[in-house]
Amino acid sequence: MLSVENLEKTYSSGDEALKGVSMEVSGNEVVAIIGPSGAGKSTFIRCINQLTEPTSGSIELDGVDLTGLSDGELRDQRRNMGMIFQEYGLVERLSVMENVLAGRLGYLSAWNAFRRDFPEEDVRHARATLDRVGLGGHDDNRADELSGGQRQRVGIARAVVQRPKILLVDEPTSSLDPETSRAVMQLLTEIAADEDIPVLINIHEVELALEYADRVVGLADGRLVFEGSPSDLDENARDTIYRATAESSSDPDGDAEGSNGTDPRMITESR
Ligand SMILES: Nc1ncnc2c1ncn2[C@@H]1O[C@H](COP(=O)(O)OP(=O)(O)OP(=O)(O)O)[C@@H](O)[C@H]1O
């Protein structure tokens, strides 16, 4: 289970990207984070993976606090978090198989990692995972020979072979056409069930979140302002998520979100 408590992030530029966000993600649920540009969605995912250091708050994965770890401890904990990126994050000149096996590098000794010497079991698992994501037979293709949708499937396979405890997914469909986007979202929901792990997805496209997520979280101006099932995300809820940024920038007290004060699902303060 991922448990985030009162997470804050202020960049050195002074930008307050997260202002006390708390949430839990567990089981094999698919949770979509939506919100306007600049709401803090990417910062949230990057803080969980410690690609960005939070300013304060706690992040626990299966009871282990991920903040303040030594480099070695962080390396071990990162193995537990599969990360999937908007721009795929592949090494374009390497083969599909080499890219997928990169997900196992964190398990190798430094010497074997240097030589890219993977156990046979890792290679078997990588091949089976490539079949699973619909890329069987593409092992030897270079990554730059693939379409965007295929590249994202390689990114998903690389995360899955880590055998992570959670998948963190940052805008997986932003570079894809609508049909491919739906196929990628479908695959992610199937992986959550097959691997029995939760999936936390930042996503711009609200309709995709509604179709594929079990739960939707709305961020606005660094705060969690909505949390509920897709069916709870009615027009009023959407309005709150997408209006809050504009209102808070003209609200000197910074407490404009939830100002309608009528909907119990709207979260007006950090928990
Ligand atoms: N590296 C950084 N240095 C300084 N400020 C940053 C940095 N990254 C993000 N920010 C600021 O933090 C705030 C939140 O940005 P973030 O990228 O997390 O939002 P987002 O919801 O993911 O937006 P988008 O949907 O456009 O990607 C914004 O004000 C942004 O300008």
The ligand as an SDF file (V2000), in Angstrom:
LIG
                    3D

 31 33  0  0  0  0  0  0  0  0999 V2000
   11.5290   21.7490  -11.9270 N   0  0  0  0  0  0  0  0  0  0  0  0
   10.7050   22.7340  -11.5520 C   0  0  0  0  0  0  0  0  0  0  0  0
   11.2180   23.9000  -11.0630 N   0  0  0  0  0  0  0  0  0  0  0  0
   10.4120   24.8980  -10.6740 C   0  0  0  0  0  0  0  0  0  0  0  0
    9.0520   24.8420  -10.7330 N   0  0  0  0  0  0  0  0  0  0  0  0
    8.5030   23.7210  -11.2210 C   0  0  0  0  0  0  0  0  0  0  0  0
    9.2950   22.6130  -11.6560 C   0  0  0  0  0  0  0  0  0  0  0  0
    8.4580   21.6290  -12.0790 N   0  0  0  0  0  0  0  0  0  0  0  0
    7.2050   22.1030  -11.9260 C   0  0  0  0  0  0  0  0  0  0  0  0
    7.2290   23.3470  -11.4120 N   0  0  0  0  0  0  0  0  0  0  0  0
    6.0680   24.1860  -11.0720 C   0  0  0  0  0  0  0  0  0  0  0  0
    5.2610   23.4630  -10.1530 O   0  0  0  0  0  0  0  0  0  0  0  0
    3.8860   23.6160  -10.4640 C   0  0  0  0  0  0  0  0  0  0  0  0
    3.2700   22.2410  -10.7250 C   0  0  0  0  0  0  0  0  0  0  0  0
    3.8450   21.7050  -11.9230 O   0  0  0  0  0  0  0  0  0  0  0  0
    3.5670   20.2170  -12.4090 P   0  0  0  0  0  0  0  0  0  0  0  0
    4.3750   19.9780  -13.6380 O   0  0  0  0  0  0  0  0  0  0  0  0
    3.7440   19.2740  -11.2670 O   0  0  0  0  0  0  0  0  0  0  0  0
    2.0130   20.2990  -12.7540 O   0  0  0  0  0  0  0  0  0  0  0  0
    1.1540   19.3320  -13.6970 P   0  0  0  0  0  0  0  0  0  0  0  0
   -0.2010   19.2740  -13.0740 O   0  0  0  0  0  0  0  0  0  0  0  0
    1.8460   18.0320  -13.8990 O   0  0  0  0  0  0  0  0  0  0  0  0
    1.0920   20.1570  -15.0330 O   0  0  0  0  0  0  0  0  0  0  0  0
    1.0390   19.5910  -16.5500 P   0  0  0  0  0  0  0  0  0  0  0  0
   -0.2790   18.8890  -16.6650 O   0  0  0  0  0  0  0  0  0  0  0  0
    1.1080   20.8310  -17.3850 O   0  0  0  0  0  0  0  0  0  0  0  0
    2.2050   18.6720  -16.7230 O   0  0  0  0  0  0  0  0  0  0  0  0
    3.8180   24.5740  -11.6410 C   0  0  0  0  0  0  0  0  0  0  0  0
    3.6440   25.8780  -11.1240 O   0  0  0  0  0  0  0  0  0  0  0  0
    5.1810   24.4460  -12.2850 C   0  0  0  0  0  0  0  0  0  0  0  0
    5.5480   25.6390  -12.9310 O   0  0  0  0  0  0  0  0  0  0  0  0
  1  2  1  0
  2  3  1  0
  2  7  2  0
  3  4  2  0
  4  5  1  0
  5  6  2  0
  6  7  1  0
  6 10  1  0
  7  8  1  0
  8  9  2  0
  9 10  1  0
 10 11  1  0
 11 12  1  0
 11 30  1  0
 12 13  1  0
 13 14  1  0
 13 28  1  0
 14 15  1  0
 15 16  1  0
 16 17  2  0
 16 18  1  0
 16 19  1  0
 19 20  1  0
 20 21  2  0
 20 22  1  0
 20 23  1  0
 23 24  1  0
 24 25  2  0
 24 26  1  0
 24 27  1  0
 28 29  1  0
 28 30  1  0
 30 31  1  0
M  END
$$$$
